[in-house]
């Protein structure tokens, strides 16, 4: 399995994060926050679109319910989730 190739406009959230690509062939891309937030603060709202419901969980989805998962379809993919 290869790393996901972004199909969205990048950067998608330049006001709150910087995406650092270390390799095109390895899973080393990371997100660095550009903002300091207190505990439980909202970093970014997950809205539809760009989020979509996923058919099944993958390394690129986020669980949002007992059996529900989201494709983030944005640079939020690179946050530690």
MOPAC internal coordinates of N, CA, C and O (Angstrom, degrees):
PM7 1SCF
backbone

  N    0.0000 0     0.00 0     0.00 0    0    0    0
  C    1.4515 1     0.00 0     0.00 0    1    0    0
  C    1.5297 1   108.37 1     0.00 0    2    1    0
  O    1.2310 1   120.73 1   -49.64 1    3    2    1
  N    1.2944 1   116.21 1   130.36 1    3    2    1
  C    1.4704 1   122.05 1   178.50 1    5    3    2
  C    1.5231 1   110.11 1   -94.43 1    6    5    3
  O    1.2310 1   120.66 1   -21.73 1    7    6    5
  N    1.3284 1   116.35 1   158.27 1    7    6    5
  C    1.4716 1   118.98 1   175.10 1    9    7    6
  C    1.5270 1   110.87 1   -58.86 1   10    9    7
  O    1.2310 1   121.03 1   -27.86 1   11   10    9
  N    1.3053 1   115.63 1   152.14 1   11   10    9
  C    1.4597 1   122.35 1   179.33 1   13   11   10
  C    1.5240 1   110.78 1   -63.74 1   14   13   11
  O    1.2310 1   120.55 1   -43.95 1   15   14   13
  N    1.3284 1   116.54 1   136.05 1   15   14   13
  C    1.4584 1   121.43 1   174.07 1   17   15   14
  C    1.5241 1   107.45 1   -94.70 1   18   17   15
  O    1.2310 1   119.67 1   -60.83 1   19   18   17
  N    1.3407 1   118.23 1   119.17 1   19   18   17
  C    1.4693 1   120.46 1  -177.77 1   21   19   18
  C    1.5264 1   112.19 1   -59.24 1   22   21   19
  O    1.2310 1   120.42 1   -46.19 1   23   22   21
  N    1.3294 1   116.81 1   133.81 1   23   22   21
  C    1.4655 1   122.13 1   176.08 1   25   23   22
  C    1.5290 1   110.48 1  -111.05 1   26   25   23
  O    1.2310 1   120.33 1  -173.12 1   27   26   25
  N    1.3262 1   116.97 1     6.88 1   27   26   25
  C    1.4596 1   123.39 1  -179.60 1   29   27   26
  C    1.5283 1   109.34 1  -106.89 1   30   29   27
  O    1.2310 1   120.69 1   -16.97 1   31   30   29
  N    1.3183 1   116.28 1   163.03 1   31   30   29
  C    1.4587 1   121.47 1   177.15 1   33   31   30
  C    1.5209 1   108.96 1   -68.76 1   34   33   31
  O    1.2310 1   121.19 1   -50.07 1   35   34   33
  N    1.3251 1   115.32 1   129.93 1   35   34   33
  C    1.4694 1   120.28 1   179.06 1   37   35   34
  C    1.5114 1   110.12 1  -114.53 1   38   37   35
  O    1.2310 1   119.48 1   -36.63 1   39   38   37
  N    1.3016 1   118.60 1   143.37 1   39   38   37
  C    1.4611 1   126.27 1    -4.10 1   41   39   38
  C    1.5213 1   110.97 1   -76.78 1   42   41   39
  O    1.2310 1   120.64 1   -34.36 1   43   42   41
  N    1.3175 1   116.38 1   145.64 1   43   42   41
  C    1.4672 1   120.01 1  -178.34 1   45   43   42
  C    1.5262 1   112.92 1   -89.68 1   46   45   43
  O    1.2310 1   119.80 1   155.15 1   47   46   45
  N    1.3249 1   117.98 1   -24.85 1   47   46   45
  C    1.4712 1   122.37 1  -178.61 1   49   47   46
  C    1.5332 1   110.14 1  -136.81 1   50   49   47
  O    1.2310 1   119.84 1  -121.77 1   51   50   49
  N    1.3276 1   117.92 1    58.23 1   51   50   49
  C    1.4695 1   120.20 1  -173.81 1   53   51   50
  C    1.5205 1   114.61 1   -64.97 1   54   53   51
  O    1.2310 1   119.99 1   161.90 1   55   54   53
  N    1.3240 1   117.63 1   -18.10 1   55   54   53
  C    1.4654 1   119.84 1  -179.95 1   57   55   54
  C    1.5281 1   112.48 1   -76.79 1   58   57   55
  O    1.2310 1   119.69 1   157.56 1   59   58   57
  N    1.3430 1   118.19 1   -22.44 1   59   58   57
  C    1.4670 1   119.73 1  -176.70 1   61   59   58
  C    1.5232 1   114.84 1  -120.11 1   62   61   59
  O    1.2310 1   119.64 1   164.19 1   63   62   61
  N    1.3309 1   118.29 1   -15.81 1   63   62   61
  C    1.4586 1   118.61 1  -176.94 1   65   63   62
  C    1.5199 1   112.51 1  -146.20 1   66   65   63
  O    1.2310 1   122.26 1   -24.22 1   67   66   65
  N    1.3339 1   113.28 1   155.78 1   67   66   65
  C    1.4600 1   122.13 1   172.49 1   69   67   66
  C    1.5191 1   106.62 1  -120.90 1   70   69   67
  O    1.2310 1   120.10 1   -51.33 1   71   70   69
  N    1.3293 1   117.42 1   128.67 1   71   70   69
  C    1.4566 1   121.52 1   178.34 1   73   71   70
  C    1.5246 1   108.14 1   -97.74 1   74   73   71
  O    1.2310 1   121.20 1   -53.11 1   75   74   73
  N    1.3277 1   115.32 1   126.89 1   75   74   73
  C    1.4607 1   122.02 1  -179.26 1   77   75   74
  C    1.5215 1   107.90 1  -111.94 1   78   77   75
  O    1.2310 1   120.95 1   -63.33 1   79   78   77
  N    1.3373 1   115.79 1   116.67 1   79   78   77
  C    1.4647 1   120.72 1   179.11 1   81   79   78
  C    1.5223 1   108.70 1   -95.40 1   82   81   79
  O    1.2310 1   120.75 1   -57.32 1   83   82   81
  N    1.3127 1   116.18 1   122.68 1   83   82   81
  C    1.4575 1   120.83 1  -179.85 1   85   83   82
  C    1.5201 1   111.80 1   -98.46 1   86   85   83
  O    1.2310 1   120.25 1   153.59 1   87   86   85
  N    1.3276 1   117.13 1   -26.41 1   87   86   85
  C    1.4553 1   120.96 1  -176.32 1   89   87   86
  C    1.5234 1   109.50 1  -160.17 1   90   89   87
  O    1.2310 1   120.67 1   -35.66 1   91   90   89
  N    1.3110 1   116.33 1   144.34 1   91   90   89
  C    1.4705 1   120.61 1   176.73 1   93   91   90
  C    1.5270 1   111.34 1   -84.97 1   94   93   91
  O    1.2310 1   119.96 1   164.71 1   95   94   93
  N    1.3384 1   117.67 1   -15.29 1   95   94   93
  C    1.4609 1   120.81 1  -174.92 1   97   95   94
  C    1.5254 1   114.11 1  -112.78 1   98   97   95
  O    1.2310 1   119.90 1   172.84 1   99   98   97
  N    1.3250 1   117.79 1    -7.16 1   99   98   97
  C    1.4602 1   120.77 1  -179.25 1  101   99   98
  C    1.5280 1   109.95 1  -121.82 1  102  101   99
  O    1.2310 1   120.81 1   -16.02 1  103  102  101
  N    1.2958 1   116.06 1   163.98 1  103  102  101
  C    1.4669 1   122.60 1  -178.77 1  105  103  102
  C    1.5280 1   109.64 1   -87.06 1  106  105  103
  O    1.2310 1   120.17 1  -115.10 1  107  106  105
  N    1.3262 1   117.29 1    64.90 1  107  106  105
  C    1.4589 1   121.60 1  -175.12 1  109  107  106
  C    1.5218 1   113.61 1  -119.33 1  110  109  107
  O    1.2310 1   119.37 1  -176.63 1  111  110  109
  N    1.3170 1   118.81 1     3.37 1  111  110  109
  C    1.4576 1   121.26 1   178.76 1  113  111  110
  C    1.5212 1   109.06 1   -69.54 1  114  113  111
  O    1.2310 1   120.77 1   -40.04 1  115  114  113
  N    1.3364 1   116.14 1   139.96 1  115  114  113
  C    1.4662 1   119.32 1  -178.46 1  117  115  114
  C    1.5161 1   110.81 1  -138.49 1  118  117  115
  O    1.2310 1   121.53 1   -16.37 1  119  118  117
  N    1.3230 1   114.68 1   163.63 1  119  118  117
  C    1.4568 1   123.02 1   178.78 1  121  119  118
  C    1.5174 1   109.14 1  -113.06 1  122  121  119
  O    1.2310 1   120.90 1   -47.77 1  123  122  121
  N    1.3204 1   115.89 1   132.23 1  123  122  121
  C    1.4605 1   121.71 1   175.05 1  125  123  122
  C    1.5204 1   108.26 1  -114.55 1  126  125  123
  O    1.2310 1   120.86 1   -49.08 1  127  126  125
  N    1.3020 1   115.96 1   130.92 1  127  126  125
  C    1.4592 1   120.64 1  -179.82 1  129  127  126
  C    1.5200 1   110.58 1   -72.75 1  130  129  127
  O    1.2310 1   121.02 1   -39.77 1  131  130  129
  N    1.3204 1   115.65 1   140.23 1  131  130  129
  C    1.4648 1   122.05 1   174.44 1  133  131  130
  C    1.5215 1   111.31 1  -100.53 1  134  133  131
  O    1.2310 1   120.47 1   179.44 1  135  134  133
  N    1.3308 1   116.70 1    -0.56 1  135  134  133
  C    1.4648 1   121.46 1  -177.06 1  137  135  134
  C    1.5278 1   110.03 1  -129.45 1  138  137  135
  O    1.2310 1   121.23 1   -29.31 1  139  138  137
  N    1.3121 1   115.25 1   150.69 1  139  138  137
  C    1.4644 1   121.48 1   173.62 1  141  139  138
  C    1.5228 1   107.84 1  -103.63 1  142  141  139
  O    1.2310 1   120.74 1   -53.83 1  143  142  141
  N    1.3070 1   116.19 1   126.17 1  143  142  141
  C    1.4641 1   120.91 1  -177.19 1  145  143  142
  C    1.5258 1   110.38 1  -127.51 1  146  145  143
  O    1.2310 1   120.68 1   -30.74 1  147  146  145
  N    1.3270 1   116.31 1   149.26 1  147  146  145
  C    1.4651 1   119.47 1   175.91 1  149  147  146
  C    1.5351 1   109.99 1   -74.98 1  150  149  147
  O    1.2310 1   119.88 1   -14.53 1  151  150  149
  N    1.3337 1   117.84 1   165.47 1  151  150  149
  C    1.4638 1   120.33 1   176.96 1  153  151  150
  C    1.5295 1   111.62 1   -54.45 1  154  153  151
  O    1.2310 1   121.08 1   -39.26 1  155  154  153
  N    1.3234 1   115.54 1   140.74 1  155  154  153
  C    1.4694 1   125.18 1   177.18 1  157  155  154
  C    1.5300 1   113.79 1    70.61 1  158  157  155
  O    1.2310 1   119.59 1  -169.77 1  159  158  157
  N    1.3141 1   118.39 1    10.23 1  159  158  157
  C    1.4655 1   121.21 1   176.66 1  161  159  158
  C    1.5309 1   109.57 1   -76.24 1  162  161  159
  O    1.2310 1   120.37 1   -22.09 1  163  162  161
  N    1.3157 1   116.90 1   157.91 1  163  162  161
  C    1.4641 1   122.28 1   178.70 1  165  163  162
  C    1.5217 1   109.03 1   -86.31 1  166  165  163
  O    1.2310 1   120.77 1   -60.26 1  167  166  165
  N    1.3239 1   116.12 1   119.74 1  167  166  165
  C    1.4628 1   122.20 1   177.33 1  169  167  166
  C    1.5201 1   109.88 1   -81.13 1  170  169  167
  O    1.2310 1   120.51 1   137.25 1  171  170  169
  N    1.3255 1   116.63 1   -42.75 1  171  170  169
  C    1.4629 1   122.56 1   178.69 1  173  171  170
  C    1.5222 1   108.38 1  -162.44 1  174  173  171
  O    1.2310 1   120.36 1   -40.91 1  175  174  173
  N    1.3075 1   116.92 1   139.09 1  175  174  173
  C    1.4648 1   120.34 1   177.66 1  177  175  174
  C    1.5258 1   109.34 1   -78.12 1  178  177  175
  O    1.2310 1   121.05 1   -40.25 1  179  178  177
  N    1.3086 1   115.60 1   139.75 1  179  178  177
  C    1.4572 1   121.94 1   176.84 1  181  179  178
  C    1.5199 1   107.02 1   -96.56 1  182  181  179
  O    1.2310 1   120.29 1   -74.83 1  183  182  181
  N    1.3167 1   117.04 1   105.17 1  183  182  181
  C    1.4609 1   121.02 1  -174.77 1  185  183  182
  C    1.5297 1   110.78 1  -118.11 1  186  185  183
  O    1.2310 1   121.35 1   -14.59 1  187  186  185
  N    1.3312 1   115.02 1   165.41 1  187  186  185
  C    1.4696 1   122.81 1   178.92 1  189  187  186
  C    1.5113 1   108.88 1  -112.09 1  190  189  187
  O    1.2310 1   117.22 1   -62.33 1  191  190  189
  N    1.2993 1   122.89 1   117.67 1  191  190  189
  C    1.4543 1   126.06 1   -16.46 1  193  191  190
  C    1.5192 1   111.28 1   -72.51 1  194  193  191
  O    1.2310 1   117.49 1    -9.36 1  195  194  193
  N    1.2670 1   122.39 1   170.64 1  195  194  193
  C    1.4632 1   127.28 1    12.58 1  197  195  194
  C    1.5210 1   114.88 1   -85.09 1  198  197  195
  O    1.2310 1   119.32 1   164.00 1  199  198  197
  N    1.3365 1   118.90 1   -16.00 1  199  198  197
  C    1.4671 1   120.27 1  -179.15 1  201  199  198
  C    1.5250 1   110.78 1   -65.54 1  202  201  199
  O    1.2310 1   121.37 1   -33.61 1  203  202  201
  N    1.3224 1   114.99 1   146.39 1  203  202  201
  C    1.4597 1   121.50 1   174.13 1  205  203  202
  C    1.5260 1   107.98 1  -137.44 1  206  205  203
  O    1.2310 1   120.25 1   -26.50 1  207  206  205
  N    1.3176 1   117.12 1   153.50 1  207  206  205
  C    1.4619 1   120.34 1   175.44 1  209  207  206
  C    1.5219 1   109.01 1   -71.16 1  210  209  207
  O    1.2310 1   120.86 1   -42.75 1  211  210  209
  N    1.3132 1   115.96 1   137.25 1  211  210  209
  C    1.4641 1   121.58 1  -179.87 1  213  211  210
  C    1.5248 1   109.79 1   -95.36 1  214  213  211
  O    1.2310 1   120.82 1   -31.67 1  215  214  213
  N    1.3262 1   116.04 1   148.33 1  215  214  213
  C    1.4638 1   120.55 1   177.96 1  217  215  214
  C    1.5243 1   111.79 1   -69.71 1  218  217  215
  O    1.2310 1   120.81 1   146.38 1  219  218  217
  N    1.3430 1   116.06 1   -33.62 1  219  218  217
  C    1.4640 1   120.94 1  -178.89 1  221  219  218
  C    1.5267 1   108.67 1  -153.39 1  222  221  219
  O    1.2310 1   119.95 1   -19.85 1  223  222  221
  N    1.3259 1   117.70 1   160.15 1  223  222  221
  C    1.4605 1   120.10 1   179.74 1  225  223  222
  C    1.5270 1   111.69 1   -72.00 1  226  225  223
  O    1.2310 1   120.99 1   -36.04 1  227  226  225
  N    1.3355 1   115.72 1   143.96 1  227  226  225
  C    1.4651 1   122.66 1   174.22 1  229  227  226
  C    1.5248 1   107.46 1  -140.83 1  230  229  227
  O    1.2310 1   120.41 1    -0.66 1  231  230  229
  N    1.3358 1   116.83 1   179.34 1  231  230  229
  C    1.4648 1   119.94 1   176.98 1  233  231  230
  C    1.5253 1   111.04 1   -64.49 1  234  233  231
  O    1.2310 1   120.00 1   162.04 1  235  234  233
  N    1.3225 1   117.60 1   -17.96 1  235  234  233
  C    1.4648 1   121.49 1  -175.11 1  237  235  234
  C    1.5276 1   113.34 1  -101.76 1  238  237  235
  O    1.2310 1   119.71 1  -175.47 1  239  238  237
  N    1.3337 1   118.16 1     4.53 1  239  238  237
  C    1.4610 1   120.27 1  -179.57 1  241  239  238
  C    1.5245 1   111.13 1  -103.90 1  242  241  239
  O    1.2310 1   121.28 1   -14.64 1  243  242  241
  N    1.3215 1   115.15 1   165.36 1  243  242  241
  C    1.4599 1   122.75 1   176.64 1  245  243  242
  C    1.5238 1   107.44 1  -123.39 1  246  245  243
  O    1.2310 1   120.31 1   -49.38 1  247  246  245
  N    1.3219 1   117.02 1   130.62 1  247  246  245
  C    1.4591 1   120.50 1   179.21 1  249  247  246
  C    1.5174 1   109.66 1   -74.14 1  250  249  247
  O    1.2310 1   120.68 1   -47.54 1  251  250  249
  N    1.3359 1   116.30 1   132.46 1  251  250  249
  C    1.4679 1   121.08 1  -178.46 1  253  251  250
  C    1.5233 1   112.20 1  -127.80 1  254  253  251
  O    1.2310 1   120.22 1  -170.05 1  255  254  253
  N    1.3010 1   117.18 1     9.95 1  255  254  253
  C    1.4539 1   123.15 1   178.63 1  257  255  254
  C    1.5139 1   109.00 1  -176.60 1  258  257  255
  O    1.2310 1   120.36 1    -2.03 1  259  258  257
  N    1.3293 1   116.92 1   177.97 1  259  258  257
  C    1.4624 1   120.05 1  -176.73 1  261  259  258
  C    1.5281 1   112.12 1   -52.89 1  262  261  259
  O    1.2310 1   120.08 1   133.37 1  263  262  261
  N    1.3019 1   117.46 1   -46.63 1  263  262  261
  C    1.4629 1   122.09 1  -179.60 1  265  263  262
  C    1.5242 1   111.97 1  -128.83 1  266  265  263
  O    1.2310 1   120.02 1  -152.47 1  267  266  265
  N    1.3337 1   117.57 1    27.53 1  267  266  265
  C    1.4670 1   121.79 1  -178.52 1  269  267  266
  C    1.5235 1   110.13 1  -118.16 1  270  269  267
  O    1.2310 1   121.49 1   -39.81 1  271  270  269
  N    1.3332 1   114.76 1   140.19 1  271  270  269
  C    1.4560 1   121.23 1   178.68 1  273  271  270
  C    1.5242 1   109.69 1  -137.15 1  274  273  271
  O    1.2310 1   121.19 1   -30.95 1  275  274  273
  N    1.3363 1   115.33 1   149.05 1  275  274  273
  C    1.4638 1   122.33 1  -179.88 1  277  275  274
  C    1.5165 1   111.21 1  -112.51 1  278  277  275
  O    1.2310 1   121.14 1   -38.79 1  279  278  277
  N    1.3243 1   115.43 1   141.21 1  279  278  277
  C    1.4591 1   121.71 1   161.95 1  281  279  278
  C    1.5145 1   105.00 1   -91.12 1  282  281  279
  O    1.2310 1   119.94 1   -54.94 1  283  282  281
  N    1.3253 1   117.71 1   125.06 1  283  282  281
  C    1.4630 1   121.00 1  -175.78 1  285  283  282
  C    1.5250 1   112.52 1   -76.37 1  286  285  283
  O    1.2310 1   119.90 1   148.48 1  287  286  285
  N    1.3369 1   117.80 1   -31.52 1  287  286  285
  C    1.4650 1   122.67 1   177.18 1  289  287  286
  C    1.5221 1   112.44 1    52.50 1  290  289  287
  O    1.2310 1   121.02 1  -140.57 1  291  290  289
  N    1.3182 1   115.66 1    39.43 1  291  290  289
  C    1.4648 1   121.59 1   178.31 1  293  291  290
  C    1.5257 1   108.16 1  -161.53 1  294  293  291
  O    1.2310 1   120.92 1    -2.40 1  295  294  293
  N    1.3188 1   115.84 1   177.60 1  295  294  293
  C    1.4634 1   119.95 1   178.19 1  297  295  294
  C    1.5198 1   112.92 1   -65.93 1  298  297  295
  O    1.2310 1   119.78 1   171.63 1  299  298  297
  N    1.3237 1   118.03 1    -8.37 1  299  298  297
  C    1.4665 1   120.49 1   174.82 1  301  299  298
  C    1.5286 1   110.81 1   -62.90 1  302  301  299
  O    1.2310 1   120.38 1   163.46 1  303  302  301
  N    1.3298 1   116.89 1   -16.54 1  303  302  301
  C    1.4613 1   121.53 1   175.08 1  305  303  302
  C    1.5273 1   110.96 1   -53.31 1  306  305  303
  O    1.2310 1   120.13 1   147.83 1  307  306  305
  N    1.3184 1   117.36 1   -32.17 1  307  306  305
  C    1.4600 1   121.34 1  -172.34 1  309  307  306
  C    1.5261 1   114.14 1   -86.80 1  310  309  307
  O    1.2310 1   119.66 1   179.95 1  311  310  309
  N    1.3368 1   118.26 1    -0.05 1  311  310  309
  C    1.4608 1   119.09 1   175.88 1  313  311  310
  C    1.5263 1   108.54 1   -73.55 1  314  313  311
  O    1.2310 1   120.36 1   -21.75 1  315  314  313
  N    1.2988 1   116.92 1   158.25 1  315  314  313
  C    1.4604 1   121.27 1   177.33 1  317  315  314
  C    1.5188 1   107.88 1   -76.57 1  318  317  315
  O    1.2310 1   120.71 1   -76.12 1  319  318  317
  N    1.3299 1   116.24 1   103.88 1  319  318  317
  C    1.4656 1   120.12 1  -177.27 1  321  319  318
  C    1.5156 1   111.57 1  -127.04 1  322  321  319
  O    1.2310 1   120.10 1   180.00 1  323  322  321

